[in-house]
Structure formats: C-alpha cells, structure tokens
Amino acid sequence: MNTSGPVDQGLRLIPFRGLRYVPERVGSLAAVTSPPYDVVVRPDGLHHLESADPHNIVRLILPQADTARDRHRQAADTLDRWLAEGVIAPDPDPVLYVYEQRNDEILQRGLIGALALSPAAEGIVLPHEDVMDDVVADRAELMRTTGAHLEPLLLTYRGDGSTPTGAGAVIDRTVLREPLLATTTEDGFRHRLWAVTDPSDRREIETDLARRQALIADGHHRWATYLRLQREQSAPGPWDYGLVLLVDTARHPLQVRAIHRLLRGLPVSRALKALTGHFRVQRVEGPLPRALDALAEAAAAGNAFLLAGDGGFHLVDRPDPALLARTVRADRPDAWRTLDATVLHSALLDEVWRIPDAPEHIGYIHDTAAAIEQAERLDATAVLMHPVREEVVRDLARQGVTMPRKSTSFGPKPATGLVMRSLALD
C-alpha cells in the first residue's frame, strides 16, 4: 500500500452541520475545550477541566457516574440539555471546516468534515495500531447513546508538496477571511476555525481528496468504533461517515511522541530485580531532560526504556537475544519485531513481568511528568518510551501491519469541543 500515490477510490469528505458552543453562553471557548479523551490525565486533569467551566466538553467525553450505562446516559442528557439551553447550537448549513492550530513553533492546518468509512482492507484509511476491545465497546456505547461524534480523529495524507493545490489551495484562500471562532488554550496553542461554503471550493477539495489515502495518526479506537456502529445499521445513513480532521503532512508535518506505560502494582525495585539476565540496567542521572537524553542515545543503538517511580531513573537496554527469539513473533517484518513497543509487550510485560494488558494493570499516559508522578504516588513503575520515527509508522501501515496499541502519539491533536457532529442532523 502507498499512502501518497493515487488510488481507485480515495477519500470522500462531506459537509455537515457542526455543533458548536455559543460564545455568549460560556465563560470562554478555551475554558470549554479539552484534549482528546485518552490524553486527559485522570484524576487531576479531569478535575481541572471540570472546574474550568461548568460546560466543559469533558462532561460529554468523560462523564462521571457509578456505572458505564449511567455515564453514557448522563452524557446524552447533558448534551440534550445544553442544546435546549442554547449553550451549544448547530450551524445553519452543512459545511466543511478549515481548522488551524498555531503556537510559536508549529503551524498546522487541515480540513474537518464527515469522512466516508472504509475497512482497512480497502487501503483508503490505514490504521497503524491495534486497539483494545473494551475501549471500543465503551466509545461505541457513548456514541450510540449521545447520537453524536464529540471529537474529531486526526488523519494525515500526503499532498503534492509545498506548492498549494487542490485542498491546500482552498485552505490557503479560506484563512484570509475572518474566522468563525478564535481562541487560545492554556497550552499556548491558538485555534481558528472557518467554514468552506463555496461549491467550487468543495468540488476542488473533493477532486483532490479522491486521489488520496489517509493514515490514522490519532484516534484508532474511535475509528474502530465508527466501523462497529456502521456494521450495526441496516440501511445507509449518517453512521456511514465519521468526524475527522485531515492534515496534509507534506505541508504540515506532525510531531511524533511516545506514549508511556504505568504499571500498577509493580514497584520499581521488583521490576528491576526481574530484569536480571534479560536486559542491561543502569541508573542514570536526572533531572528528567537529562535522563531522556540518555534514553534517546541508547534507543539509537537498539531497544531501550527508562524506568521511574522510585525517585530515580533506570535505563534498561541491550535485551538478551535469546529472550527476543523466544518471545517476539517471527512472522512479522523486522521493522515490527524491533519496535520498542513490540519488545516491551512481548518480552517484558508478557514474559518477564507477566502483567496482563488490562486497564487495572497498565495505564497509558502521554505526559512524561504525569507518568512519573503517578508511579511515585502509587509505588508503581513508569516505563518511559522513546518516540517511533514517522517513516517507520508509514512503512508498516503500507504493508498492512499494525503496531502494538498505543505505540505512538501524533500531534498536535485537535482540541475537543470546537466542533462536534450530531448524527440526527445529517
């Protein structure tokens, strides 16, 4: 598979009537936004967002109740109430949206719309990570109950280069106009949103995207949820499309970061003791940036991890070849067999530490400092990972090979809460 070349049937992005916060009814647009549901650090980050504004979107994407059914029902009731009160309102007409994120170092622009769903076998939208069934089931029930797509996935495609044509040219023309909204979130990113209403602009976008394939950069579980809910339907309809942000990485390259593991119930002392004879272990000096530099240097030569949670940092590298031969699947490409995430899950979690890959045992945390803080507070082990290169991700996706779950974190991710999609309006 090739994510840059022409395809027989490519991406189809259609307009929709976005649900958006009414600025006059909330404290600020920034105060009602949130990172994606799986990036919110719980419980501290969740409480912070809930207290930022009584209408923060986290009450919809991560509702709090005693049972899953009550959580999902609560989210649906909250959404209905906010619509009835005019806190959230639909745009008058179906449109595509241009979305911009910018800080002092990064400029990212893309298109938000409803994308026609397709299974991975068709080669139009390519996943690169495995998913967890329990997460997909939870997101599916939330979408069913609310009848809404509450946050866009981040998908990337490769355009024709730096000279804007097709969708890129439309984006460049659109951002010269006044935006529908503009806000700056507490992470320093400035966000702007525009509507693409001109029929000729939409045709230009449609023609361009029809030649493209996309890589799922962020949102594998939500994409799998879209596909599950589509299979449940007996007739064509709004469930055949999913809310996405499409970014041309030929013009706006994404950053790739690691997702760290929190091993609950495994103190660092016990984790280190079990590594004897399987990996080399060295204590490295802090502070955190210095320890991460040591991890990067070791990762350039092979598999390497940084363990934290006892107040120090421990570099784990040079795995025993016999351990890898015994634990890592031989029927996968070398690029997959040598991934840090592959070695972590196959050799360390499954064989050495014998930790089940379940939420009560393993947490997946994007923020490095938060992973360490939680490990220290819980007497647990944080396994800090080094990022995977983007070209490795794309190469495996082209081969139809998925990486272990939560292997990468592409960004910047779209802010949740700026535009949503109600399936009842499509």
C-alpha positions as CSV (number, residue, x, y, z in Angstrom):
1,M,0.0,0.0,0.0
2,N,1.2,3.5,-0.7
3,T,-0.2,6.4,1.3
4,S,0.9,9.1,-1.2
5,G,0.0,7.6,-4.6
6,P,-3.3,7.7,-6.5
7,V,-5.9,5.1,-5.7
8,D,-9.0,3.9,-7.5
9,Q,-11.3,5.2,-4.8
10,G,-9.9,7.7,-2.3
11,L,-11.1,9.9,0.5
12,R,-14.6,11.3,0.5
13,L,-15.1,14.2,2.9
14,I,-18.6,15.6,3.1
15,P,-20.0,18.7,4.8
16,F,-22.1,18.5,8.0
17,R,-23.9,20.9,10.3
18,G,-21.4,21.3,13.1
19,L,-22.4,21.6,16.7
20,R,-20.5,24.5,18.3
21,Y,-20.5,26.3,21.6
22,V,-22.3,29.6,21.6
23,P,-19.6,32.0,22.9
24,E,-22.0,34.2,24.8
25,R,-23.3,31.3,26.9
26,V,-19.9,30.1,28.2
27,G,-17.0,31.7,30.1
28,S,-14.7,31.4,27.1
29,L,-14.2,28.9,24.3
30,A,-10.8,28.0,25.7
31,A,-12.4,27.0,29.0
32,V,-14.8,24.5,27.4
33,T,-12.3,22.7,25.4
34,S,-10.3,19.6,26.3
35,P,-7.6,17.3,25.0
36,P,-8.9,14.1,23.4
37,Y,-10.5,11.7,26.0
38,D,-7.5,9.4,26.1
39,V,-5.0,12.2,26.7
40,V,-6.8,13.6,29.8
41,V,-4.7,12.7,32.8
42,R,-7.0,11.3,35.5
43,P,-8.0,12.2,38.1
44,D,-6.1,15.5,38.3
45,G,-6.6,16.7,34.7
46,L,-10.2,15.6,34.7
47,H,-11.0,17.7,37.8
48,H,-9.1,20.7,36.4
49,L,-11.2,20.6,33.2
50,E,-14.4,20.1,35.1
51,S,-13.7,23.2,37.2
52,A,-12.6,25.3,34.3
53,D,-16.2,25.9,33.2
54,P,-19.5,24.1,34.1
55,H,-19.9,23.4,30.4
56,N,-16.5,21.9,29.6
57,I,-16.7,19.2,26.9
58,V,-15.1,16.7,29.3
59,R,-18.5,16.2,30.8
60,L,-19.6,14.7,27.5
61,I,-16.4,12.7,26.5
62,L,-15.6,11.5,30.1
63,P,-18.8,11.7,32.1
64,Q,-18.6,10.6,35.7
65,A,-21.1,8.1,37.2
66,D,-21.1,4.8,39.0
67,T,-21.8,2.5,36.0
68,A,-20.9,2.7,32.3
69,R,-24.6,2.8,31.4
70,D,-25.2,5.8,33.8
71,R,-22.1,7.6,32.4
72,H,-23.3,7.3,28.9
73,R,-26.9,8.3,29.8
74,Q,-25.5,11.3,31.7
75,A,-23.5,12.4,28.7
76,A,-26.6,12.2,26.4
77,D,-28.8,14.1,28.9
78,T,-26.1,16.8,29.3
79,L,-25.8,17.2,25.6
80,D,-29.6,17.4,25.2
81,R,-29.8,20.0,28.0
82,W,-27.0,22.2,26.6
83,L,-28.7,22.1,23.2
84,A,-32.1,23.1,24.7
85,E,-30.5,25.9,26.8
86,G,-28.6,27.3,23.7
87,V,-25.2,26.6,25.2
88,I,-24.4,24.5,22.1
89,A,-26.1,25.2,18.7
90,P,-25.9,23.7,15.2
91,D,-24.6,25.7,12.4
92,P,-27.3,26.7,9.9
93,D,-26.0,24.8,6.9
94,P,-23.7,21.8,6.2
95,V,-20.1,22.9,5.6
96,L,-16.6,21.7,5.6
97,Y,-14.3,23.5,8.2
98,V,-10.8,24.7,7.9
99,Y,-9.0,24.3,11.3
100,E,-5.8,26.0,12.3
101,Q,-3.6,25.3,15.3
102,R,-0.6,27.5,15.9
103,N,2.0,28.3,18.6
104,D,5.4,29.9,18.4
105,E,6.9,26.9,16.7
106,I,4.1,25.0,15.0
107,L,1.6,25.8,12.3
108,Q,-0.9,23.1,11.4
109,R,-3.9,23.5,9.1
110,G,-6.4,20.9,7.9
111,L,-10.0,20.1,7.0
112,I,-12.7,18.9,9.3
113,G,-15.6,17.0,7.8
114,A,-17.5,13.7,7.8
115,L,-15.4,11.1,6.1
116,A,-16.8,8.1,4.3
117,L,-15.9,5.0,6.3
118,S,-13.9,2.1,4.8
119,P,-12.3,-1.0,6.2
120,A,-8.5,-1.2,6.3
121,A,-8.5,-3.9,3.6
122,E,-9.7,-1.3,1.0
123,G,-6.5,0.7,1.5
124,I,-8.2,4.1,1.8
125,V,-7.8,4.7,5.5
126,L,-4.9,2.9,7.0
127,P,-4.6,2.1,10.8
128,H,-1.1,1.6,12.2
129,E,-2.0,0.4,15.8
130,D,-4.0,-2.4,17.4
131,V,-7.0,-1.5,19.6
132,M,-8.4,-2.6,22.9
133,D,-11.9,-4.2,22.6
134,D,-13.1,-2.8,25.9
135,V,-12.2,0.8,24.9
136,V,-14.0,0.4,21.5
137,A,-17.1,-1.0,23.3
138,D,-17.2,1.9,25.7
139,R,-16.8,4.6,23.0
140,A,-19.4,2.8,20.9
141,E,-22.0,2.9,23.7
142,L,-21.2,6.6,24.3
143,M,-21.7,7.4,20.6
144,R,-24.9,5.3,20.4
145,T,-26.4,7.0,23.5
146,T,-25.5,10.5,22.6
147,G,-26.1,10.1,18.8
148,A,-23.0,12.3,18.2
149,H,-19.4,12.3,17.3
150,L,-17.9,14.5,20.0
151,E,-14.3,14.8,18.9
152,P,-12.6,14.5,15.5
153,L,-10.0,11.9,14.8
154,L,-6.6,13.1,13.4
155,L,-5.9,11.6,9.9
156,T,-3.0,12.5,7.7
157,Y,-2.4,12.3,3.9
158,R,0.5,13.3,1.6
159,G,-0.3,16.1,-0.8
160,D,1.8,17.1,-3.8
161,G,4.4,19.2,-1.9
162,S,4.8,22.7,-0.6
163,T,3.0,24.4,-3.6
164,P,-0.6,24.5,-2.6
165,T,-3.0,22.8,-5.0
166,G,-6.5,21.3,-4.5
167,A,-7.5,21.1,-0.9
168,G,-4.3,23.0,0.1
169,A,-5.1,25.9,-2.2
170,V,-8.7,26.1,-0.8
171,I,-7.3,26.2,2.8
172,D,-4.9,29.0,1.9
173,R,-7.7,31.1,0.4
174,T,-10.0,30.4,3.3
175,V,-7.7,31.5,6.1
176,L,-7.5,35.0,4.6
177,R,-11.1,35.6,5.7
178,E,-12.5,36.3,9.2
179,P,-12.8,33.0,11.2
180,L,-15.9,31.6,12.8
181,L,-14.0,31.4,16.1
182,A,-10.6,32.1,17.5
183,T,-9.3,31.1,21.0
184,T,-6.1,30.4,22.8
185,T,-6.0,27.3,25.1
186,E,-3.8,27.1,28.2
187,D,-1.2,25.0,26.4
188,G,-0.4,28.1,24.3
189,F,-2.0,27.0,21.1
190,R,-4.1,29.4,19.2
191,H,-7.1,27.9,17.4
192,R,-9.1,29.3,14.5
193,L,-12.0,27.7,12.5
194,W,-13.5,28.7,9.2
195,A,-16.4,27.4,7.1
196,V,-15.9,26.4,3.5
197,T,-19.2,27.3,1.8
198,D,-18.4,27.9,-1.8
199,P,-19.5,25.0,-4.0
200,S,-16.5,25.4,-6.3
201,D,-14.1,25.2,-3.3
202,R,-15.9,22.0,-2.2
203,R,-15.5,20.5,-5.7
204,E,-11.8,21.3,-5.7
205,I,-11.4,19.6,-2.3
206,E,-13.4,16.6,-3.4
207,T,-11.4,16.1,-6.6
208,D,-8.1,16.4,-4.7
209,L,-9.0,14.0,-1.9
210,A,-10.4,11.4,-4.3
211,R,-6.8,10.6,-5.2
212,R,-5.6,10.3,-1.6
213,Q,-5.1,7.7,1.1
214,A,-5.0,8.6,4.8
215,L,-3.1,7.3,7.8
216,I,-4.8,7.3,11.2
217,A,-2.5,9.5,13.2
218,D,-4.7,9.7,16.4
219,G,-8.0,8.0,17.1
220,H,-7.7,4.3,16.3
221,H,-10.2,3.3,18.9
222,R,-12.7,5.9,17.7
223,W,-12.2,4.8,14.0
224,A,-12.8,1.2,15.1
225,T,-15.9,2.4,16.9
226,Y,-17.2,4.2,13.7
227,L,-16.8,0.9,11.8
228,R,-18.5,-1.1,14.5
229,L,-21.5,1.2,14.6
230,Q,-21.7,1.3,10.9
231,R,-21.9,-2.6,10.8
232,E,-24.9,-2.4,13.2
233,Q,-27.0,-0.3,10.7
234,S,-29.4,-2.0,8.3
235,A,-29.5,0.9,5.8
236,P,-27.2,3.7,4.5
237,G,-27.2,6.8,6.6
238,P,-25.1,9.1,8.8
239,W,-23.3,6.2,10.5
240,D,-21.5,5.6,7.2
241,Y,-19.4,8.7,8.0
242,G,-17.1,9.7,10.8
243,L,-15.9,13.1,12.1
244,V,-12.2,13.6,11.2
245,L,-9.5,16.3,10.8
246,L,-7.5,15.7,7.7
247,V,-4.0,17.2,7.6
248,D,-1.6,17.2,4.6
249,T,1.8,16.3,6.2
250,A,3.6,17.3,3.1
251,R,2.8,20.9,4.1
252,H,2.3,20.4,7.8
253,P,4.5,17.6,9.3
254,L,3.2,16.2,12.5
255,Q,5.2,15.6,15.6
256,V,5.5,12.0,16.9
257,R,5.8,11.5,20.6
258,A,5.8,8.4,22.7
259,I,3.0,7.1,25.0
260,H,4.3,5.8,28.3
261,R,3.2,2.9,30.5
262,L,2.2,3.0,34.1
263,L,2.5,-0.5,35.6
264,R,0.2,-0.5,38.6
265,G,1.1,-2.9,41.3
266,L,4.7,-3.3,40.2
267,P,7.2,-1.4,42.4
268,V,10.4,-0.3,40.6
269,S,12.5,-2.5,42.9
270,R,10.6,-5.6,41.8
271,A,10.6,-4.6,38.2
272,L,14.4,-4.2,38.2
273,K,15.1,-7.4,40.0
274,A,13.1,-9.4,37.4
275,L,15.3,-7.9,34.6
276,T,18.4,-9.7,35.8
277,G,19.9,-11.7,33.0
278,H,17.4,-10.4,30.5
279,F,18.4,-6.7,30.0
280,R,21.2,-4.4,31.0
281,V,20.1,-2.0,33.7
282,Q,22.0,1.3,34.6
283,R,21.0,4.0,36.9
284,V,21.1,7.4,35.1
285,E,21.3,10.9,36.5
286,G,18.4,13.3,36.4
287,P,16.8,15.7,36.0
288,L,14.2,14.4,33.6
289,P,15.5,16.1,30.4
290,R,19.0,14.6,31.1
291,A,17.6,11.2,31.7
292,L,15.5,11.4,28.5
293,D,18.7,12.3,26.6
294,A,20.3,9.1,27.9
295,L,17.2,7.2,26.7
296,A,17.5,8.7,23.2
297,E,21.2,7.9,22.9
298,A,20.5,4.2,23.9
299,A,17.5,4.0,21.6
300,A,19.6,4.9,18.7
301,A,21.5,1.7,19.1
302,G,18.6,-0.7,19.9
303,N,15.7,-1.3,22.2
304,A,15.8,0.9,25.3
305,F,13.4,2.0,28.1
306,L,13.6,4.3,31.1
307,L,12.0,3.1,34.4
308,A,10.9,5.6,37.0
309,G,8.8,5.7,40.1
310,D,11.3,5.4,43.0
311,G,12.7,8.9,42.8
312,G,15.4,7.9,40.3
313,F,15.8,6.8,36.6
314,H,16.9,3.4,35.4
315,L,18.0,2.8,31.8
316,V,17.0,-0.6,30.5
317,D,18.6,-1.7,27.2
318,R,20.5,-4.4,25.4
319,P,17.9,-7.2,25.6
320,D,19.1,-10.8,25.6
321,P,18.8,-12.1,22.0
322,A,17.6,-15.5,23.3
323,L,14.7,-13.7,25.1
324,L,13.7,-11.9,22.0
325,A,13.9,-15.0,19.8
326,R,11.6,-16.8,22.3
327,T,9.0,-14.1,22.8
328,V,8.7,-11.9,19.6
329,R,6.7,-13.2,16.7
330,A,8.8,-14.4,13.8
331,D,6.1,-13.9,11.1
332,R,6.3,-10.1,11.1
333,P,8.6,-7.7,9.3
334,D,11.9,-6.8,11.0
335,A,10.7,-3.2,11.5
336,W,7.8,-4.5,13.6
337,R,9.9,-7.1,15.5
338,T,12.4,-4.4,16.6
339,L,9.9,-1.8,17.8
340,D,10.3,-0.8,21.4
341,A,6.6,-1.4,21.9
342,T,6.8,-4.9,20.5
343,V,9.7,-5.8,22.8
344,L,8.0,-4.2,25.8
345,H,4.8,-6.1,25.4
346,S,6.1,-9.4,24.1
347,A,9.3,-9.8,26.2
348,L,8.8,-7.6,29.2
349,L,5.1,-7.4,30.0
350,D,4.2,-10.9,28.8
351,E,7.3,-12.9,29.7
352,V,9.5,-11.1,32.3
353,W,7.0,-9.2,34.4
354,R,3.9,-11.2,33.5
355,I,1.5,-8.3,33.6
356,P,-1.9,-8.6,31.8
357,D,-2.6,-5.8,29.3
358,A,-5.8,-4.7,31.0
359,P,-6.7,-1.2,32.4
360,E,-6.5,-2.3,36.0
361,H,-2.8,-3.3,35.4
362,I,-1.5,-0.9,32.8
363,G,-2.2,2.8,32.2
364,Y,-1.2,4.6,29.1
365,I,-0.1,8.2,29.7
366,H,1.0,10.7,27.2
367,D,2.6,13.2,29.5
368,T,6.0,12.2,30.8
369,A,6.0,14.1,34.1
370,A,2.5,12.9,34.8
371,A,3.5,9.2,34.3
372,I,6.4,9.6,36.8
373,E,4.2,11.5,39.3
374,Q,1.6,8.8,39.3
375,A,4.2,6.0,39.5
376,E,5.7,7.6,42.6
377,R,2.4,8.2,44.2
378,L,1.2,4.6,43.6
379,D,4.5,2.9,44.3
380,A,4.3,1.7,40.7
381,T,6.6,1.7,37.7
382,A,6.6,4.2,34.9
383,V,8.1,2.8,31.6
384,L,9.1,5.8,29.6
385,M,9.3,5.2,25.9
386,H,11.3,6.8,23.1
387,P,9.2,8.0,20.0
388,V,9.0,5.9,16.9
389,R,10.1,7.6,13.6
390,E,7.1,8.6,11.4
391,E,8.6,6.8,8.4
392,V,8.6,3.5,10.3
393,V,4.9,4.0,11.1
394,R,4.0,4.8,7.5
395,D,6.1,1.9,6.1
396,L,4.4,-0.6,8.4
397,A,0.9,0.8,7.6
398,R,1.6,0.4,3.8
399,Q,2.4,-3.2,4.5
400,G,-0.9,-3.6,6.4
401,V,1.0,-4.4,9.6
402,T,-0.4,-2.8,12.8
403,M,1.9,-1.8,15.6
404,P,1.2,-2.7,19.3
405,R,-1.5,-0.5,20.8
406,K,-0.5,3.0,22.0
407,S,2.8,2.9,20.2
408,T,2.7,6.5,19.0
409,S,1.2,9.9,19.8
410,F,1.0,12.2,16.8
411,G,0.3,15.8,17.3
412,P,-0.7,18.5,17.7
413,K,-4.1,16.9,18.3
414,P,-7.2,18.9,17.6
415,A,-8.8,20.5,20.6
416,T,-12.0,18.7,21.6
417,G,-15.1,21.0,21.9
418,L,-14.6,23.4,19.0
419,V,-16.8,21.5,16.6
420,M,-19.0,18.3,17.0
421,R,-21.3,16.3,14.8
422,S,-24.8,15.3,15.6
423,L,-26.0,12.3,13.6
424,A,-29.6,13.4,14.0
425,L,-28.8,16.5,11.8
426,D,-27.3,14.6,8.8
